[in-house]
Amino acid sequence: MANLKVQFGSITMKNPLVMASGTFGFGKEYGQLYDIERLGGIATKGLTLEKRSGNTGMRIWETPSGILNSVGLENPGVEAFIKEELPYLNNLNVVKLVNIGGKTLQDYVDAIAMVSKEKADMIELNISCPNVKEGGMAFGITADSTRRIVRAARNATQLPLVVKLSPNAEDIVKAAVVCQEEGADGITLINTVKAMAIDIDKRKSIFDNMYAGLSGPAIKPIALRMVHEVCKNVSIPVMGVGGITTWKDVVEFIMVGATCVQIGTANFIKSTIPLDILEGLEAYMVQEGINSLEEIRGII
């Protein structure tokens, strides 16, 4: 049997598969379909200090090799999450990443402080959501704004802090280096790519919010390139995400330097796809005589 364990900073995961924020809810629905304790980790749906109803109009639009989403961080708010969702997650033998977003710096700080009083494994700082006009992405575009938000978040928690960066950043390597300098324990890379779709009959954007986030296999080549660049320039671990649907995709991300990966849009294609990926990954390692993923990590 191959050893699928990975070490992400101070956190040990039974395998490198983490379910990406926004594609797995808080785990309950998928838990009715298969044993989700077989997963390495779960990143919660993006949370904000106050409850959000999300964007109006079209929210999901299929496009070749991917989907566009304009959900807009719909979520119950941090307080409701702590009361209603966190107890379920804490009963699971998986690593738990609580994904936090916000409109203002203070929103982030207050939300992180609340979560940090509870039992959680990591904070995933979402500074890269392209669907919320007033928050998210603005913090992750420039190195200076990234520095301010990561520094504030680091001061607000003793939990391991992972920063989810935007592929739309001015300089992704510089942003990652800033995260490391400000004490982040890891990086998630990438989030969705800013995109749009047009309704030619109505002669306007498909989305009320004009733009949306592109995910799925279409963005994998972009994600691989960015993960490779970042891993060559930081010493903190990276979670690679973007278009992963097969075990081969996982191997590619590990080979360019990722410590672990996140599975997102693939969960909508087939709800049990993480199990297929795990089985394929283990079979590959046995076939190739690979005892640990460390043997192939960052070889490119």
MARNU-402822 format. One record per residue (C-alpha): y, z, x; residue in three letters. Coordinates in nm, 4 decimals. Layout:
<atoms>
<<Y Z X> 'ALA'>
...
</atoms>
This chain:
<atoms>
<<0.0000 0.0000 0.0000> 'MET'>
<<0.3445 -0.0928 0.1304> 'ALA'>
<<0.6073 0.1774 0.1643> 'ASN'>
<<0.8928 0.0797 -0.0671> 'LEU'>
<<1.1044 0.3912 0.0009> 'LYS'>
<<1.4603 0.3406 0.1203> 'VAL'>
<<1.7195 0.5823 0.2523> 'GLN'>
<<2.0697 0.5302 0.1164> 'PHE'>
<<2.2753 0.7730 0.3197> 'GLY'>
<<2.1531 1.1200 0.2242> 'SER'>
<<1.9673 0.9916 -0.0828> 'ILE'>
<<1.6020 0.8879 -0.0770> 'THR'>
<<1.4922 0.6273 -0.3313> 'MET'>
<<1.1274 0.5580 -0.4145> 'LYS'>
<<1.2045 0.1850 -0.4006> 'ASN'>
<<1.5137 -0.0354 -0.3553> 'PRO'>
<<1.5636 -0.1333 -0.7208> 'LEU'>
<<1.8668 0.0143 -0.8970> 'VAL'>
<<1.9647 -0.1009 -1.2450> 'MET'>
<<2.3235 -0.2252 -1.2406> 'ALA'>
<<2.6004 -0.0689 -1.4457> 'SER'>
<<2.6672 -0.2355 -1.7781> 'GLY'>
<<2.3229 -0.3933 -1.8081> 'THR'>
<<2.1031 -0.0902 -1.8671> 'PHE'>
<<2.3108 0.1360 -2.0911> 'GLY'>
<<2.2056 0.4927 -2.0134> 'PHE'>
<<1.8376 0.4010 -1.9929> 'GLY'>
<<1.7118 0.5173 -2.3325> 'LYS'>
<<1.6477 0.1752 -2.4854> 'GLU'>
<<1.4630 0.0423 -2.1824> 'TYR'>
<<1.2729 0.3703 -2.1633> 'GLY'>
<<1.1088 0.2760 -2.4929> 'GLN'>
<<0.9761 -0.0449 -2.3368> 'LEU'>
<<0.8351 0.0717 -2.0040> 'TYR'>
<<0.8173 0.3652 -1.7654> 'ASP'>
<<1.1661 0.3534 -1.6139> 'ILE'>
<<1.0723 0.6300 -1.3723> 'GLU'>
<<0.9149 0.3515 -1.1692> 'ARG'>
<<1.2683 0.2424 -1.0803> 'LEU'>
<<1.4539 0.3526 -0.7709> 'GLY'>
<<1.7756 0.4300 -0.9536> 'GLY'>
<<1.9992 0.3707 -1.2541> 'ILE'>
<<2.3734 0.3081 -1.2497> 'ALA'>
<<2.5175 0.4187 -1.5815> 'THR'>
<<2.7280 0.2065 -1.8086> 'LYS'>
<<3.0861 0.2173 -1.6805> 'GLY'>
<<3.2603 0.5340 -1.7975> 'LEU'>
<<3.6272 0.6119 -1.8454> 'THR'>
<<3.8014 0.9424 -1.9058> 'LEU'>
<<3.8603 0.8600 -2.2724> 'GLU'>
<<3.6404 0.6650 -2.5120> 'LYS'>
<<3.6978 0.2887 -2.5080> 'ARG'>
<<3.6148 0.0409 -2.7833> 'SER'>
<<3.6183 -0.2550 -2.5429> 'GLY'>
<<3.7577 -0.6042 -2.5851> 'ASN'>
<<3.7915 -0.7894 -2.9123> 'THR'>
<<3.6490 -1.1324 -2.9848> 'GLY'>
<<3.3690 -1.3038 -2.7941> 'MET'>
<<3.2039 -1.0747 -2.5402> 'ARG'>
<<2.9088 -1.2713 -2.4039> 'ILE'>
<<2.8984 -1.6457 -2.3347> 'TRP'>
<<2.6099 -1.8278 -2.1736> 'GLU'>
<<2.6866 -2.0685 -1.8921> 'THR'>
<<2.4602 -2.2653 -1.6556> 'PRO'>
<<2.2625 -2.0174 -1.4414> 'SER'>
<<2.4548 -1.7173 -1.5681> 'GLY'>
<<2.6588 -1.5453 -1.8337> 'ILE'>
<<3.0243 -1.4649 -1.8823> 'LEU'>
<<3.0999 -1.1183 -2.0161> 'ASN'>
<<3.4163 -0.9730 -2.1585> 'SER'>
<<3.2878 -0.6403 -2.2860> 'VAL'>
<<3.5864 -0.4486 -2.1556> 'GLY'>
<<3.4205 -0.1210 -2.0508> 'LEU'>
<<3.3235 -0.0097 -2.3996> 'GLU'>
<<3.1915 0.3438 -2.3511> 'ASN'>
<<3.1806 0.6885 -2.5165> 'PRO'>
<<3.4039 0.8586 -2.2582> 'GLY'>
<<3.3047 1.1053 -1.9880> 'VAL'>
<<3.2900 1.4170 -2.2070> 'GLU'>
<<3.0580 1.2546 -2.4618> 'ALA'>
<<2.8443 1.1127 -2.1796> 'PHE'>
<<2.7981 1.4573 -2.0279> 'ILE'>
<<2.6974 1.6079 -2.3610> 'LYS'>
<<2.4909 1.3270 -2.5122> 'GLU'>
<<2.3536 1.1053 -2.2351> 'GLU'>
<<2.3353 1.2946 -1.9063> 'LEU'>
<<2.0635 1.5419 -2.0183> 'PRO'>
<<1.8266 1.2497 -2.0806> 'TYR'>
<<1.9029 1.0965 -1.7422> 'LEU'>
<<1.8586 1.4270 -1.5639> 'ASN'>
<<1.5056 1.4531 -1.6988> 'ASN'>
<<1.4138 1.1291 -1.5228> 'LEU'>
<<1.2742 1.1121 -1.1711> 'ASN'>
<<1.5178 0.8415 -1.0612> 'VAL'>
<<1.8391 0.8409 -0.8610> 'VAL'>
<<2.1381 0.8554 -1.0949> 'LYS'>
<<2.4666 0.6778 -1.0164> 'LEU'>
<<2.7484 0.7633 -1.2561> 'VAL'>
<<2.9807 0.4630 -1.2703> 'ASN'>
<<3.3468 0.5573 -1.3167> 'ILE'>
<<3.6408 0.3321 -1.4066> 'GLY'>
<<3.9940 0.3999 -1.5229> 'GLY'>
<<4.3409 0.2770 -1.6107> 'LYS'>
<<4.5293 0.5002 -1.3675> 'THR'>
<<4.4600 0.6856 -1.0456> 'LEU'>
<<4.4731 1.0157 -1.2320> 'GLN'>
<<4.2213 0.8916 -1.4881> 'ASP'>
<<3.9760 0.8249 -1.2069> 'TYR'>
<<4.0355 1.1613 -1.0444> 'VAL'>
<<3.9971 1.3578 -1.3684> 'ASP'>
<<3.6807 1.1722 -1.4708> 'ALA'>
<<3.5220 1.2156 -1.1288> 'ILE'>
<<3.6067 1.5851 -1.1259> 'ALA'>
<<3.4362 1.6325 -1.4633> 'MET'>
<<3.1190 1.4513 -1.3592> 'VAL'>
<<3.1096 1.6363 -1.0264> 'SER'>
<<3.0606 1.9651 -1.2075> 'LYS'>
<<2.7364 1.8307 -1.3537> 'GLU'>
<<2.4007 1.7291 -1.2075> 'LYS'>
<<2.4297 1.3764 -1.0716> 'ALA'>
<<2.3198 1.2034 -0.7514> 'ASP'>
<<2.6112 0.9694 -0.6826> 'MET'>
<<2.9457 0.8538 -0.8111> 'ILE'>
<<2.9822 0.4765 -0.8235> 'GLU'>
<<3.3547 0.4057 -0.8137> 'LEU'>
<<3.4251 0.0905 -1.0131> 'ASN'>
<<3.7462 -0.0629 -0.8795> 'ILE'>
<<3.6382 -0.4167 -0.9544> 'SER'>
<<3.6017 -0.4777 -1.3280> 'CYS'>
<<3.7751 -0.8056 -1.4178> 'PRO'>
<<3.7772 -0.7388 -1.7929> 'ASN'>
<<4.0325 -0.4617 -1.8325> 'VAL'>
<<4.3913 -0.5771 -1.8046> 'LYS'>
<<4.5408 -0.2436 -1.7059> 'GLU'>
<<4.2828 -0.0922 -1.4715> 'GLY'>
<<3.9735 -0.1630 -1.2680> 'GLY'>
<<4.0350 -0.4744 -1.0682> 'MET'>
<<4.3964 -0.3972 -0.9723> 'ALA'>
<<4.2795 -0.1132 -0.7473> 'PHE'>
<<4.0338 -0.3339 -0.5592> 'GLY'>
<<4.2417 -0.6420 -0.4818> 'ILE'>
<<4.4361 -0.5284 -0.1753> 'THR'>
<<4.3298 -0.3082 0.1136> 'ALA'>
<<4.6197 -0.0685 0.0491> 'ASP'>
<<4.5302 -0.0140 -0.3156> 'SER'>
<<4.1642 0.0242 -0.2228> 'THR'>
<<4.2581 0.2895 0.0313> 'ARG'>
<<4.4588 0.4899 -0.2237> 'ARG'>
<<4.1880 0.4982 -0.4884> 'ILE'>
<<3.8997 0.5696 -0.2475> 'VAL'>
<<4.0947 0.8478 -0.0782> 'ARG'>
<<4.1750 1.0080 -0.4148> 'ALA'>
<<3.8141 0.9771 -0.5303> 'ALA'>
<<3.6805 1.1202 -0.2039> 'ARG'>
<<3.9062 1.4229 -0.2420> 'ASN'>
<<3.7880 1.4722 -0.6009> 'ALA'>
<<3.4144 1.5076 -0.5340> 'THR'>
<<3.1543 1.6368 -0.2917> 'GLN'>
<<2.8926 1.4032 -0.4379> 'LEU'>
<<2.7944 1.0908 -0.2456> 'PRO'>
<<3.0566 0.8248 -0.3242> 'LEU'>
<<2.9670 0.4568 -0.3526> 'VAL'>
<<3.2478 0.2061 -0.4037> 'VAL'>
<<3.1820 -0.1045 -0.6132> 'LYS'>
<<3.3991 -0.3773 -0.4648> 'LEU'>
<<3.5373 -0.6895 -0.6269> 'SER'>
<<3.4447 -1.0363 -0.4985> 'PRO'>
<<3.7996 -1.1246 -0.6032> 'ASN'>
<<3.9467 -0.8988 -0.3333> 'ALA'>
<<4.1904 -1.0551 -0.0866> 'GLU'>
<<3.9650 -0.9664 0.2085> 'ASP'>
<<3.6240 -0.8254 0.1239> 'ILE'>
<<3.5429 -0.7155 0.4791> 'VAL'>
<<3.8756 -0.5368 0.5179> 'LYS'>
<<3.8250 -0.3634 0.1823> 'ALA'>
<<3.4795 -0.2457 0.2900> 'ALA'>
<<3.6095 -0.1156 0.6228> 'VAL'>
<<3.8816 0.0752 0.4367> 'VAL'>
<<3.6163 0.2350 0.2141> 'CYS'>
<<3.4281 0.3533 0.5204> 'GLN'>
<<3.7447 0.4851 0.6842> 'GLU'>
<<3.8275 0.6865 0.3712> 'GLU'>
<<3.4897 0.8563 0.3603> 'GLY'>
<<3.2840 0.6475 0.1194> 'ALA'>
<<2.9109 0.6974 0.1611> 'ASP'>
<<2.8200 0.3438 0.0612> 'GLY'>
<<2.9288 0.0187 -0.0995> 'ILE'>
<<2.8059 -0.1803 -0.4001> 'THR'>
<<2.8655 -0.5520 -0.3593> 'LEU'>
<<2.9395 -0.7667 -0.5596> 'ILE'>
<<3.0711 -0.7273 -0.9110> 'ASN'>
<<3.1212 -1.0233 -1.1433> 'THR'>
<<3.3320 -1.3203 -1.0389> 'VAL'>
<<3.6499 -1.3850 -1.2373> 'LYS'>
<<3.5913 -1.6939 -1.4507> 'ALA'>
<<3.6653 -1.8555 -1.7871> 'MET'>
<<3.5294 -2.0834 -2.0590> 'ALA'>
<<3.7150 -2.3151 -2.2986> 'ILE'>
<<3.6645 -2.3912 -2.6685> 'ASP'>
<<3.7762 -2.7536 -2.6802> 'ILE'>
<<3.7811 -2.7599 -3.0607> 'ASP'>
<<4.0174 -2.4642 -3.0884> 'LYS'>
<<4.1901 -2.5693 -2.7650> 'ARG'>
<<4.1919 -2.2222 -2.6183> 'LYS'>
<<3.9920 -1.9802 -2.4092> 'SER'>
<<3.6599 -1.8598 -2.5500> 'ILE'>
<<3.7744 -1.5033 -2.4792> 'PHE'>
<<4.0585 -1.3042 -2.6352> 'ASP'>
<<4.1130 -1.1577 -2.2896> 'ASN'>
<<4.1450 -1.5136 -2.1458> 'MET'>
<<3.9201 -1.4531 -1.8442> 'TYR'>
<<3.5771 -1.2958 -1.8111> 'ALA'>
<<3.3224 -1.1940 -1.5475> 'GLY'>
<<3.0555 -1.4386 -1.4325> 'LEU'>
<<2.7154 -1.2929 -1.3386> 'SER'>
<<2.3604 -1.4181 -1.2954> 'GLY'>
<<2.1896 -1.6545 -1.0479> 'PRO'>
<<2.5041 -1.8700 -1.0234> 'ALA'>
<<2.6784 -1.6053 -0.8127> 'ILE'>
<<2.3887 -1.5159 -0.5801> 'LYS'>
<<2.4991 -1.7377 -0.2905> 'PRO'>
<<2.8449 -1.5785 -0.3025> 'ILE'>
<<2.6957 -1.2296 -0.3144> 'ALA'>
<<2.4616 -1.2986 -0.0224> 'LEU'>
<<2.7473 -1.4244 0.1932> 'ARG'>
<<2.9669 -1.1242 0.1140> 'MET'>
<<2.6872 -0.8710 0.1685> 'VAL'>
<<2.6070 -1.0348 0.5023> 'HIS'>
<<2.9717 -1.0251 0.6136> 'GLU'>
<<3.0202 -0.6651 0.5091> 'VAL'>
<<2.6943 -0.5361 0.6589> 'CYS'>
<<2.7973 -0.6810 0.9948> 'LYS'>
<<3.1229 -0.4841 0.9866> 'ASN'>
<<3.0410 -0.1384 0.8434> 'VAL'>
<<2.7857 0.1282 0.9259> 'SER'>
<<2.7563 0.2767 0.5755> 'ILE'>
<<2.4779 0.1382 0.3526> 'PRO'>
<<2.5308 -0.1457 0.1048> 'VAL'>
<<2.3743 -0.2065 -0.2365> 'MET'>
<<2.3466 -0.5832 -0.2797> 'GLY'>
<<2.3941 -0.7181 -0.6300> 'VAL'>
<<2.4482 -1.0594 -0.7806> 'GLY'>
<<2.1993 -1.2934 -0.9413> 'GLY'>
<<1.8772 -1.1173 -0.8426> 'ILE'>
<<1.5898 -1.2262 -1.0680> 'THR'>
<<1.2852 -1.2359 -0.8360> 'THR'>
<<1.1305 -1.0420 -0.5491> 'TRP'>
<<1.2323 -1.3244 -0.3170> 'LYS'>
<<1.5965 -1.2576 -0.4054> 'ASP'>
<<1.5475 -0.8926 -0.3084> 'VAL'>
<<1.4017 -0.9939 0.0277> 'VAL'>
<<1.7010 -1.2204 0.0919> 'GLU'>
<<1.9466 -0.9369 0.0292> 'PHE'>
<<1.7491 -0.6999 0.2512> 'ILE'>
<<1.7395 -0.9613 0.5283> 'MET'>
<<2.1188 -0.9968 0.5244> 'VAL'>
<<2.1572 -0.6206 0.5580> 'GLY'>
<<2.1464 -0.4550 0.2155> 'ALA'>
<<1.9744 -0.1154 0.2020> 'THR'>
<<1.8870 -0.1573 -0.1642> 'CYS'>
<<1.9758 -0.3880 -0.4529> 'VAL'>
<<2.0940 -0.3732 -0.8109> 'GLN'>
<<1.9418 -0.5718 -1.0973> 'ILE'>
<<2.1870 -0.6748 -1.3688> 'GLY'>
<<2.1817 -0.9907 -1.5798> 'THR'>
<<1.8068 -1.0329 -1.5198> 'ALA'>
<<1.7494 -0.7366 -1.7534> 'ASN'>
<<1.8797 -0.9548 -2.0373> 'PHE'>
<<1.6471 -1.2407 -1.9451> 'ILE'>
<<1.3347 -1.0226 -1.9497> 'LYS'>
<<1.3551 -0.6527 -2.0223> 'SER'>
<<1.0623 -0.5628 -1.7954> 'THR'>
<<1.1646 -0.7875 -1.5062> 'ILE'>
<<1.2100 -0.4947 -1.2620> 'PRO'>
<<0.8334 -0.4333 -1.2819> 'LEU'>
<<0.7640 -0.7979 -1.1955> 'ASP'>
<<1.0023 -0.7726 -0.9015> 'ILE'>
<<0.8427 -0.4524 -0.7740> 'LEU'>
<<0.4920 -0.5971 -0.7928> 'GLU'>
<<0.6002 -0.9168 -0.6177> 'GLY'>
<<0.7862 -0.7265 -0.3463> 'LEU'>
<<0.4894 -0.5022 -0.2737> 'GLU'>
<<0.2491 -0.7982 -0.2625> 'ALA'>
<<0.4814 -0.9798 -0.0200> 'TYR'>
<<0.4999 -0.6796 0.2109> 'MET'>
<<0.1213 -0.6397 0.2141> 'VAL'>
<<0.0699 -1.0105 0.2774> 'GLN'>
<<0.3206 -1.0132 0.5644> 'GLU'>
<<0.2032 -0.6837 0.7123> 'GLY'>
<<0.5422 -0.5214 0.6542> 'ILE'>
<<0.5050 -0.1439 0.6336> 'ASN'>
<<0.8699 -0.0656 0.5623> 'SER'>
<<1.1718 -0.2662 0.4512> 'LEU'>
<<1.3464 -0.1396 0.7638> 'GLU'>
<<1.1428 -0.3955 0.9569> 'GLU'>
<<1.3274 -0.6864 0.7932> 'ILE'>
<<1.6619 -0.5269 0.7080> 'ARG'>
<<1.9565 -0.7103 0.8616> 'GLY'>
<<1.7489 -0.9541 1.0640> 'ILE'>
<<1.9868 -1.2409 0.9797> 'ILE'>
</atoms>
